[in-house]
């Protein structure tokens, strides 16, 4: 196949649409990718999201602790 857009990029743009339809998404993806590829790419995407969540928590944790410390007199 010609150079394809990685599924992880597609996931990002598709799942945040207001009219997201999982059945249509799976139908469209299956035309160009195997289910194994889809599963592997979803696993990669999940790891990316987990890493981003950990970064967000770690970044905001210090602010949260400082805020609660400032509230205690």
Residue, then its C-alpha position, 0 to 999 in steps of 0.5 A: x500500500x502507499x504510505x498510510x496515515x498511522x492509525x494512532x493519528x486517525x484515532x486522535x482525530x476521529x474519537x473527538x468528533x461530536x458525531x463519533x460512530x464506532x461502527x462506522x470507524x471500525x468498518x472504515x478501518x477494516x477496509x485498509x487495515x487488519x484487525x491485528x493491526x488495529x489491535x496493535x495500534x490501539x494498544x500503542x494509542x492506549x500507552x500514549x494516553x496513559x503516559x500523557x495522563x501520568x505526565x498531567x497528574x505529575x505536573x499538577x500534583x505539585x500545584x495541588x499540594x501547594x494549594x492545600x498547604x496554603x489553605x492551612x494556616 
